Amino acid sequence: MESLAAIRQLPYRYALALDSRDMDALVELFAPDVRVGRDSAGRDALKAWFTETMRQSRTSIHQITNHVVDFDDADHAHGIVYCRDELEKPDTGQWQVGTIQYWDEYARVDSEWCFVRRKFHRWYLVDALTRPGHGAGVNEGPEPLRTIQLPEAFDSWHHFWDAARAHDP
């Protein structure tokens, strides 16, 4: 049961790390020798890949739903995770809405469960019919429940975009 609980935390932590743009936390969820594409491996390569990929969407929201886990042995498992995602595209100002199914492989490495591989399959990714502006509905109306705007509430969000701006010519 402890292993199942630890594995089930991985997709939630993955979604949080992606949406907050915390690339260091994200790559720590993967095995140190994780394969990245056909020609690269390791967390540094994975961080570079995710950093470039996540620059294509200003904001992302990943909602984890169903998660099925099957154990292969005491230190290896595989699973399927369902996810609904929303992506804000900075070049068009559009929001895309989609659904994903991740096919995961997990392993216990140095007493910690991690992703060995995540392969995603998508049902759809379409433009949302209603295009919410940044912060739409947040802190509006009489006696609202006040909050800090996401994703700007994450320190890692600012670090990610500061580094991205420094990288751009």
ZIBELMO-V24454 format. One record per residue. N is the residue number from 1. NEAR is the number of other ideal C-beta (glycine too) atoms within 10 Angstrom. Layout:
n=N near=NEAR
n=N near=NEAR
This chain:
n=1 near=5
n=2 near=7
n=3 near=15
n=4 near=14
n=5 near=9
n=6 near=15
n=7 near=21
n=8 near=15
n=9 near=12
n=10 near=22
n=11 near=22
n=12 near=13
n=13 near=15
n=14 near=22
n=15 near=19
n=16 near=16
n=17 near=22
n=18 near=20
n=19 near=21
n=20 near=20
n=21 near=25
n=22 near=19
n=23 near=22
n=24 near=11
n=25 near=15
n=26 near=23
n=27 near=23
n=28 near=15
n=29 near=20
n=30 near=23
n=31 near=22
n=32 near=13
n=33 near=10
n=34 near=19
n=35 near=15
n=36 near=18
n=37 near=9
n=38 near=5
n=39 near=7
n=40 near=13
n=41 near=14
n=42 near=16
n=43 near=19
n=44 near=11
n=45 near=16
n=46 near=23
n=47 near=17
n=48 near=15
n=49 near=15
n=50 near=18
n=51 near=17
n=52 near=11
n=53 near=10
n=54 near=19
n=55 near=16
n=56 near=11
n=57 near=18
n=58 near=16
n=59 near=17
n=60 near=18
n=61 near=17
n=62 near=18
n=63 near=12
n=64 near=20
n=65 near=10
n=66 near=10
n=67 near=18
n=68 near=10
n=69 near=16
n=70 near=9
n=71 near=14
n=72 near=11
n=73 near=8
n=74 near=8
n=75 near=13
n=76 near=13
n=77 near=20
n=78 near=17
n=79 near=21
n=80 near=14
n=81 near=23
n=82 near=16
n=83 near=20
n=84 near=14
n=85 near=21
n=86 near=18
n=87 near=19
n=88 near=20
n=89 near=14
n=90 near=11
n=91 near=8
n=92 near=10
n=93 near=11
n=94 near=13
n=95 near=21
n=96 near=17
n=97 near=16
n=98 near=15
n=99 near=15
n=100 near=17
n=101 near=14
n=102 near=19
n=103 near=13
n=104 near=22
n=105 near=16
n=106 near=25
n=107 near=17
n=108 near=17
n=109 near=14
n=110 near=7
n=111 near=7
n=112 near=11
n=113 near=23
n=114 near=19
n=115 near=21
n=116 near=18
n=117 near=15
n=118 near=17
n=119 near=9
n=120 near=12
n=121 near=10
n=122 near=11
n=123 near=10
n=124 near=9
n=125 near=13
n=126 near=10
n=127 near=11
n=128 near=14
n=129 near=7
n=130 near=7
n=131 near=12
n=132 near=12
n=133 near=9
n=134 near=12
n=135 near=11
n=136 near=9
n=137 near=9
n=138 near=14
n=139 near=11
n=140 near=8
n=141 near=7
n=142 near=4
n=143 near=5
n=144 near=10
n=145 near=7
n=146 near=7
n=147 near=9
n=148 near=9
n=149 near=10
n=150 near=14
n=151 near=19
n=152 near=13
n=153 near=11
n=154 near=17
n=155 near=11
n=156 near=18
n=157 near=17
n=158 near=13
n=159 near=15
n=160 near=19
n=161 near=15
n=162 near=10
n=163 near=13
n=164 near=14
n=165 near=8
n=166 near=7
n=167 near=10
n=168 near=6
n=169 near=2
